[in-house]
Amino acid sequence: MGQAFNMCVKNGGKVRTKTMKGGKYMHVCFMNGKSYAGEVKKKMKKMMKKK
């Protein structure tokens, strides 16, 4: 993740999840009126139980 994002989280910023198209999402940290974007991640499929 970006260094600015990590510092924002470490210093108590509010982290929100932004959903994107194609099953992707990104964490965004807000602090002092500024936003810091994290990595774009892909949602994992749920595992089916085996019988």
PyMOL Python script that loads the backbone (N, CA, C, O; Angstrom):
from pymol import cmd

cmd.read_pdbstr("""\
ATOM      1  N   MET A   1       0.836  -1.170   0.000  1.00  0.00           N
ATOM      2  CA  MET A   1       0.000   0.000   0.000  1.00  0.00           C
ATOM      3  C   MET A   1       0.881   1.233   0.000  1.00  0.00           C
ATOM      4  O   MET A   1       2.077   1.171   0.285  1.00  0.00           O
ATOM      5  N   GLY A   2       0.263   2.347  -0.324  1.00  0.00           N
ATOM      6  CA  GLY A   2       1.011   3.593  -0.383  1.00  0.00           C
ATOM      7  C   GLY A   2       1.460   4.050   0.988  1.00  0.00           C
ATOM      8  O   GLY A   2       0.784   3.811   1.989  1.00  0.00           O
ATOM      9  N   GLN A   3       2.593   4.701   1.025  1.00  0.00           N
ATOM     10  CA  GLN A   3       3.151   5.160   2.289  1.00  0.00           C
ATOM     11  C   GLN A   3       2.241   6.204   2.930  1.00  0.00           C
ATOM     12  O   GLN A   3       2.075   6.211   4.150  1.00  0.00           O
ATOM     13  N   ALA A   4       1.651   7.086   2.124  1.00  0.00           N
ATOM     14  CA  ALA A   4       0.758   8.115   2.658  1.00  0.00           C
ATOM     15  C   ALA A   4      -0.492   7.481   3.273  1.00  0.00           C
ATOM     16  O   ALA A   4      -0.968   7.935   4.313  1.00  0.00           O
ATOM     17  N   PHE A   5      -1.027   6.433   2.634  1.00  0.00           N
ATOM     18  CA  PHE A   5      -2.196   5.724   3.165  1.00  0.00           C
ATOM     19  C   PHE A   5      -1.856   5.095   4.506  1.00  0.00           C
ATOM     20  O   PHE A   5      -2.626   5.217   5.459  1.00  0.00           O
ATOM     21  N   ASN A   6      -0.722   4.428   4.592  1.00  0.00           N
ATOM     22  CA  ASN A   6      -0.318   3.779   5.844  1.00  0.00           C
ATOM     23  C   ASN A   6      -0.127   4.784   6.967  1.00  0.00           C
ATOM     24  O   ASN A   6      -0.499   4.505   8.107  1.00  0.00           O
ATOM     25  N   MET A   7       0.443   5.943   6.675  1.00  0.00           N
ATOM     26  CA  MET A   7       0.631   6.979   7.695  1.00  0.00           C
ATOM     27  C   MET A   7      -0.715   7.532   8.156  1.00  0.00           C
ATOM     28  O   MET A   7      -0.896   7.827   9.337  1.00  0.00           O
ATOM     29  N   CYS A   8      -1.652   7.671   7.231  1.00  0.00           N
ATOM     30  CA  CYS A   8      -2.988   8.149   7.578  1.00  0.00           C
ATOM     31  C   CYS A   8      -3.658   7.182   8.555  1.00  0.00           C
ATOM     32  O   CYS A   8      -4.226   7.606   9.561  1.00  0.00           O
ATOM     33  N   VAL A   9      -3.589   5.880   8.254  1.00  0.00           N
ATOM     34  CA  VAL A   9      -4.187   4.869   9.131  1.00  0.00           C
ATOM     35  C   VAL A   9      -3.494   4.870  10.487  1.00  0.00           C
ATOM     36  O   VAL A   9      -4.157   4.795  11.521  1.00  0.00           O
ATOM     37  N   LYS A  10      -2.178   4.955  10.490  1.00  0.00           N
ATOM     38  CA  LYS A  10      -1.397   4.934  11.733  1.00  0.00           C
ATOM     39  C   LYS A  10      -1.733   6.130  12.626  1.00  0.00           C
ATOM     40  O   LYS A  10      -1.726   6.019  13.852  1.00  0.00           O
ATOM     41  N   ASN A  11      -2.028   7.279  11.997  1.00  0.00           N
ATOM     42  CA  ASN A  11      -2.315   8.496  12.747  1.00  0.00           C
ATOM     43  C   ASN A  11      -3.799   8.669  13.067  1.00  0.00           C
ATOM     44  O   ASN A  11      -4.217   9.745  13.494  1.00  0.00           O
ATOM     45  N   GLY A  12      -4.600   7.616  12.864  1.00  0.00           N
ATOM     46  CA  GLY A  12      -5.987   7.646  13.305  1.00  0.00           C
ATOM     47  C   GLY A  12      -6.999   8.126  12.282  1.00  0.00           C
ATOM     48  O   GLY A  12      -8.093   8.548  12.660  1.00  0.00           O
ATOM     49  N   GLY A  13      -6.671   8.077  11.002  1.00  0.00           N
ATOM     50  CA  GLY A  13      -7.621   8.476   9.960  1.00  0.00           C
ATOM     51  C   GLY A  13      -8.775   7.489   9.847  1.00  0.00           C
ATOM     52  O   GLY A  13      -8.659   6.337  10.265  1.00  0.00           O
ATOM     53  N   LYS A  14      -9.875   7.940   9.287  1.00  0.00           N
ATOM     54  CA  LYS A  14     -11.057   7.090   9.091  1.00  0.00           C
ATOM     55  C   LYS A  14     -10.920   6.346   7.771  1.00  0.00           C
ATOM     56  O   LYS A  14     -10.710   6.971   6.732  1.00  0.00           O
ATOM     57  N   VAL A  15     -11.036   5.022   7.795  1.00  0.00           N
ATOM     58  CA  VAL A  15     -10.894   4.199   6.593  1.00  0.00           C
ATOM     59  C   VAL A  15     -12.276   3.796   6.103  1.00  0.00           C
ATOM     60  O   VAL A  15     -13.093   3.281   6.867  1.00  0.00           O
ATOM     61  N   ARG A  16     -12.525   4.036   4.825  1.00  0.00           N
ATOM     62  CA  ARG A  16     -13.773   3.663   4.173  1.00  0.00           C
ATOM     63  C   ARG A  16     -13.442   2.771   2.990  1.00  0.00           C
ATOM     64  O   ARG A  16     -12.346   2.843   2.435  1.00  0.00           O
ATOM     65  N   THR A  17     -14.400   1.924   2.605  1.00  0.00           N
ATOM     66  CA  THR A  17     -14.218   1.035   1.469  1.00  0.00           C
ATOM     67  C   THR A  17     -15.031   1.562   0.296  1.00  0.00           C
ATOM     68  O   THR A  17     -16.238   1.772   0.412  1.00  0.00           O
ATOM     69  N   LYS A  18     -14.364   1.772  -0.831  1.00  0.00           N
ATOM     70  CA  LYS A  18     -15.026   2.232  -2.045  1.00  0.00           C
ATOM     71  C   LYS A  18     -15.146   1.048  -2.990  1.00  0.00           C
ATOM     72  O   LYS A  18     -14.138   0.444  -3.358  1.00  0.00           O
ATOM     73  N   THR A  19     -16.383   0.705  -3.393  1.00  0.00           N
ATOM     74  CA  THR A  19     -16.576  -0.407  -4.319  1.00  0.00           C
ATOM     75  C   THR A  19     -16.421   0.098  -5.743  1.00  0.00           C
ATOM     76  O   THR A  19     -16.753   1.241  -6.056  1.00  0.00           O
ATOM     77  N   MET A  20     -15.910  -0.775  -6.594  1.00  0.00           N
ATOM     78  CA  MET A  20     -15.662  -0.442  -7.987  1.00  0.00           C
ATOM     79  C   MET A  20     -16.301  -1.499  -8.869  1.00  0.00           C
ATOM     80  O   MET A  20     -16.785  -2.515  -8.371  1.00  0.00           O
ATOM     81  N   LYS A  21     -16.308  -1.272 -10.159  1.00  0.00           N
ATOM     82  CA  LYS A  21     -16.871  -2.233 -11.107  1.00  0.00           C
ATOM     83  C   LYS A  21     -15.973  -3.459 -11.204  1.00  0.00           C
ATOM     84  O   LYS A  21     -14.778  -3.394 -10.916  1.00  0.00           O
ATOM     85  N   GLY A  22     -16.562  -4.569 -11.610  1.00  0.00           N
ATOM     86  CA  GLY A  22     -15.790  -5.787 -11.834  1.00  0.00           C
ATOM     87  C   GLY A  22     -15.393  -6.527 -10.578  1.00  0.00           C
ATOM     88  O   GLY A  22     -14.426  -7.288 -10.599  1.00  0.00           O
ATOM     89  N   GLY A  23     -16.114  -6.327  -9.474  1.00  0.00           N
ATOM     90  CA  GLY A  23     -15.804  -7.039  -8.237  1.00  0.00           C
ATOM     91  C   GLY A  23     -14.539  -6.547  -7.558  1.00  0.00           C
ATOM     92  O   GLY A  23     -13.884  -7.312  -6.849  1.00  0.00           O
ATOM     93  N   LYS A  24     -14.187  -5.298  -7.759  1.00  0.00           N
ATOM     94  CA  LYS A  24     -12.988  -4.731  -7.135  1.00  0.00           C
ATOM     95  C   LYS A  24     -13.394  -3.715  -6.084  1.00  0.00           C
ATOM     96  O   LYS A  24     -14.501  -3.176  -6.115  1.00  0.00           O
ATOM     97  N   TYR A  25     -12.476  -3.457  -5.141  1.00  0.00           N
ATOM     98  CA  TYR A  25     -12.710  -2.458  -4.116  1.00  0.00           C
ATOM     99  C   TYR A  25     -11.390  -1.813  -3.719  1.00  0.00           C
ATOM    100  O   TYR A  25     -10.314  -2.324  -4.027  1.00  0.00           O
ATOM    101  N   MET A  26     -11.492  -0.671  -3.024  1.00  0.00           N
ATOM    102  CA  MET A  26     -10.298   0.060  -2.609  1.00  0.00           C
ATOM    103  C   MET A  26     -10.582   0.704  -1.260  1.00  0.00           C
ATOM    104  O   MET A  26     -11.664   1.249  -1.041  1.00  0.00           O
ATOM    105  N   HIS A  27      -9.622   0.642  -0.367  1.00  0.00           N
ATOM    106  CA  HIS A  27      -9.734   1.329   0.913  1.00  0.00           C
ATOM    107  C   HIS A  27      -9.213   2.747   0.730  1.00  0.00           C
ATOM    108  O   HIS A  27      -8.194   2.969   0.077  1.00  0.00           O
ATOM    109  N   VAL A  28      -9.939   3.719   1.326  1.00  0.00           N
ATOM    110  CA  VAL A  28      -9.555   5.122   1.265  1.00  0.00           C
ATOM    111  C   VAL A  28      -9.531   5.643   2.690  1.00  0.00           C
ATOM    112  O   VAL A  28     -10.475   5.426   3.449  1.00  0.00           O
ATOM    113  N   CYS A  29      -8.459   6.330   3.057  1.00  0.00           N
ATOM    114  CA  CYS A  29      -8.317   6.888   4.397  1.00  0.00           C
ATOM    115  C   CYS A  29      -8.544   8.399   4.329  1.00  0.00           C
ATOM    116  O   CYS A  29      -7.989   9.078   3.465  1.00  0.00           O
ATOM    117  N   PHE A  30      -9.369   8.924   5.255  1.00  0.00           N
ATOM    118  CA  PHE A  30      -9.662  10.350   5.318  1.00  0.00           C
ATOM    119  C   PHE A  30      -9.112  10.922   6.613  1.00  0.00           C
ATOM    120  O   PHE A  30      -9.335  10.378   7.694  1.00  0.00           O
ATOM    121  N   MET A  31      -8.379  12.047   6.485  1.00  0.00           N
ATOM    122  CA  MET A  31      -7.826  12.711   7.661  1.00  0.00           C
ATOM    123  C   MET A  31      -7.552  14.175   7.328  1.00  0.00           C
ATOM    124  O   MET A  31      -6.950  14.477   6.297  1.00  0.00           O
ATOM    125  N   ASN A  32      -7.991  15.080   8.196  1.00  0.00           N
ATOM    126  CA  ASN A  32      -7.769  16.520   8.045  1.00  0.00           C
ATOM    127  C   ASN A  32      -8.237  17.058   6.694  1.00  0.00           C
ATOM    128  O   ASN A  32      -7.578  17.918   6.109  1.00  0.00           O
ATOM    129  N   GLY A  33      -9.369  16.560   6.196  1.00  0.00           N
ATOM    130  CA  GLY A  33      -9.930  17.058   4.947  1.00  0.00           C
ATOM    131  C   GLY A  33      -9.268  16.534   3.693  1.00  0.00           C
ATOM    132  O   GLY A  33      -9.608  16.971   2.594  1.00  0.00           O
ATOM    133  N   LYS A  34      -8.335  15.612   3.823  1.00  0.00           N
ATOM    134  CA  LYS A  34      -7.649  15.028   2.667  1.00  0.00           C
ATOM    135  C   LYS A  34      -7.948  13.534   2.614  1.00  0.00           C
ATOM    136  O   LYS A  34      -8.271  12.915   3.628  1.00  0.00           O
ATOM    137  N   SER A  35      -7.833  12.966   1.413  1.00  0.00           N
ATOM    138  CA  SER A  35      -8.052  11.524   1.259  1.00  0.00           C
ATOM    139  C   SER A  35      -6.792  10.871   0.711  1.00  0.00           C
ATOM    140  O   SER A  35      -6.062  11.461  -0.085  1.00  0.00           O
ATOM    141  N   TYR A  36      -6.553   9.647   1.152  1.00  0.00           N
ATOM    142  CA  TYR A  36      -5.383   8.879   0.743  1.00  0.00           C
ATOM    143  C   TYR A  36      -5.854   7.505   0.284  1.00  0.00           C
ATOM    144  O   TYR A  36      -6.440   6.752   1.062  1.00  0.00           O
ATOM    145  N   ALA A  37      -5.598   7.181  -0.977  1.00  0.00           N
ATOM    146  CA  ALA A  37      -6.073   5.921  -1.559  1.00  0.00           C
ATOM    147  C   ALA A  37      -5.104   4.788  -1.264  1.00  0.00           C
ATOM    148  O   ALA A  37      -3.885   4.966  -1.264  1.00  0.00           O
ATOM    149  N   GLY A  38      -5.683   3.613  -1.011  1.00  0.00           N
ATOM    150  CA  GLY A  38      -4.898   2.400  -0.823  1.00  0.00           C
ATOM    151  C   GLY A  38      -4.851   1.605  -2.119  1.00  0.00           C
ATOM    152  O   GLY A  38      -5.116   2.150  -3.190  1.00  0.00           O
ATOM    153  N   GLU A  39      -4.520   0.337  -2.033  1.00  0.00           N
ATOM    154  CA  GLU A  39      -4.442  -0.522  -3.215  1.00  0.00           C
ATOM    155  C   GLU A  39      -5.830  -0.916  -3.694  1.00  0.00           C
ATOM    156  O   GLU A  39      -6.776  -0.981  -2.908  1.00  0.00           O
ATOM    157  N   VAL A  40      -5.943  -1.181  -4.999  1.00  0.00           N
ATOM    158  CA  VAL A  40      -7.170  -1.736  -5.552  1.00  0.00           C
ATOM    159  C   VAL A  40      -7.078  -3.249  -5.367  1.00  0.00           C
ATOM    160  O   VAL A  40      -6.088  -3.871  -5.753  1.00  0.00           O
ATOM    161  N   LYS A  41      -8.124  -3.835  -4.772  1.00  0.00           N
ATOM    162  CA  LYS A  41      -8.126  -5.268  -4.496  1.00  0.00           C
ATOM    163  C   LYS A  41      -9.324  -5.910  -5.174  1.00  0.00           C
ATOM    164  O   LYS A  41     -10.289  -5.232  -5.526  1.00  0.00           O
ATOM    165  N   LYS A  42      -9.253  -7.231  -5.355  1.00  0.00           N
ATOM    166  CA  LYS A  42     -10.330  -7.973  -5.989  1.00  0.00           C
ATOM    167  C   LYS A  42     -11.005  -8.856  -4.956  1.00  0.00           C
ATOM    168  O   LYS A  42     -10.340  -9.494  -4.139  1.00  0.00           O
ATOM    169  N   LYS A  43     -12.339  -8.888  -4.997  1.00  0.00           N
ATOM    170  CA  LYS A  43     -13.082  -9.706  -4.049  1.00  0.00           C
ATOM    171  C   LYS A  43     -12.836 -11.178  -4.352  1.00  0.00           C
ATOM    172  O   LYS A  43     -12.750 -11.585  -5.511  1.00  0.00           O
ATOM    173  N   MET A  44     -12.724 -11.969  -3.287  1.00  0.00           N
ATOM    174  CA  MET A  44     -12.511 -13.404  -3.435  1.00  0.00           C
ATOM    175  C   MET A  44     -13.856 -14.097  -3.486  1.00  0.00           C
ATOM    176  O   MET A  44     -14.807 -13.668  -2.832  1.00  0.00           O
ATOM    177  N   LYS A  45     -13.939 -15.165  -4.258  1.00  0.00           N
ATOM    178  CA  LYS A  45     -15.169 -15.944  -4.341  1.00  0.00           C
ATOM    179  C   LYS A  45     -15.315 -16.751  -3.061  1.00  0.00           C
ATOM    180  O   LYS A  45     -14.325 -17.164  -2.457  1.00  0.00           O
ATOM    181  N   LYS A  46     -16.558 -16.970  -2.655  1.00  0.00           N
ATOM    182  CA  LYS A  46     -16.811 -17.761  -1.448  1.00  0.00           C
ATOM    183  C   LYS A  46     -16.531 -19.218  -1.747  1.00  0.00           C
ATOM    184  O   LYS A  46     -16.847 -19.711  -2.829  1.00  0.00           O
ATOM    185  N   MET A  47     -15.943 -19.898  -0.794  1.00  0.00           N
ATOM    186  CA  MET A  47     -15.639 -21.318  -0.936  1.00  0.00           C
ATOM    187  C   MET A  47     -16.894 -22.127  -0.654  1.00  0.00           C
ATOM    188  O   MET A  47     -17.622 -21.840   0.296  1.00  0.00           O
ATOM    189  N   MET A  48     -17.144 -23.121  -1.464  1.00  0.00           N
ATOM    190  CA  MET A  48     -18.299 -23.994  -1.242  1.00  0.00           C
ATOM    191  C   MET A  48     -17.905 -25.123  -0.307  1.00  0.00           C
ATOM    192  O   MET A  48     -16.788 -25.638  -0.368  1.00  0.00           O
ATOM    193  N   LYS A  49     -18.830 -25.498   0.554  1.00  0.00           N
ATOM    194  CA  LYS A  49     -18.559 -26.603   1.473  1.00  0.00           C
ATOM    195  C   LYS A  49     -18.590 -27.924   0.730  1.00  0.00           C
ATOM    196  O   LYS A  49     -19.442 -28.152  -0.128  1.00  0.00           O
ATOM    197  N   LYS A  50     -17.662 -28.776   1.070  1.00  0.00           N
ATOM    198  CA  LYS A  50     -17.651 -30.128   0.486  1.00  0.00           C
ATOM    199  C   LYS A  50     -18.414 -31.063   1.410  1.00  0.00           C
ATOM    200  O   LYS A  50     -18.308 -30.975   2.634  1.00  0.00           O
ATOM    201  N   LYS A  51     -19.175 -31.946   0.813  1.00  0.00           N
ATOM    202  CA  LYS A  51     -19.964 -32.900   1.605  1.00  0.00           C
ATOM    203  C   LYS A  51     -19.249 -34.218   1.705  1.00  0.00           C
ATOM    204  O   LYS A  51     -19.754 -35.149   2.333  1.00  0.00           O
TER     205      LYS A  51
END
""", "prot")
cmd.dss("prot")
cmd.show_as("cartoon", "prot")
cmd.util.cbc("prot")
cmd.orient("prot")
